[in-house]
Amino acid sequence: MQDGRSDVLRKKHRRIIAQSKPACHICGHTIDYALRYPDPMCFVVDHLVPIAKGGSDLIDNKAAAHHACNSTKRARDYAPIVRRSGALNR
């Protein structure tokens, strides 16, 4: 792998996070876990603090997100998306 992260660990974290079927941590809307990539509303795992900004690849730094929301956030600490509960602040 080019980024040096473990694919086995990545899949394990993905399974753990998906078990409780959380809402997207970026927009706050529910995620349809039956959707598959490349659907923009499918489940992906987002790094809360991006790897590019010094974030870890540990599960504590990961959360569920929609593919589209994660793509919008990119390697920023926050996304320019307003949650239903208010502005997204991290």
DAVENHU-V27126 format. One record per residue. N is the residue number from 1. PSI is psi in whole degrees, 0 to 359 (999 if undefined). OMEGA is omega in whole degrees, -180 to 180 (NA if undefined). Layout:
((N:PSI:OMEGA) (N:PSI:OMEGA))
This chain:
((1:144:-176) (2:326:-176) (3:358:177) (4:3:179) (5:151:-177) (6:123:178) (7:326:179) (8:314:179) (9:320:179) (10:314:180) (11:322:179) (12:313:179) (13:321:179) (14:315:179) (15:316:-178) (16:313:-179) (17:319:-177) (18:338:-177) (19:318:-177) (20:359:178) (21:56:180) (22:161:175) (23:166:177) (24:125:-178) (25:347:-179) (26:308:-176) (27:342:179) (28:355:-180) (29:156:179) (30:156:178) (31:134:174) (32:102:-175) (33:355:176) (34:340:180) (35:147:-179) (36:153:175) (37:136:17) (38:21:178) (39:131:-177) (40:341:-179) (41:11:180) (42:163:179) (43:131:170) (44:165:176) (45:129:-180) (46:142:172) (47:123:-180) (48:309:171) (49:113:-175) (50:144:176) (51:320:-179) (52:341:179) (53:15:178) (54:7:178) (55:157:-179) (56:168:176) (57:21:179) (58:157:-177) (59:332:178) (60:344:-180) (61:19:-177) (62:149:178) (63:161:179) (64:144:177) (65:161:169) (66:149:177) (67:316:-179) (68:318:179) (69:316:179) (70:322:179) (71:323:178) (72:321:-179) (73:321:-177) (74:224:-177) (75:36:177) (76:161:178) (77:343:-179) (78:165:178) (79:146:178) (80:52:-178) (81:137:178) (82:126:176) (83:159:176) (84:330:-178) (85:359:-179) (86:194:-179) (87:144:178) (88:116:178) (89:128:176) (90:999:NA))
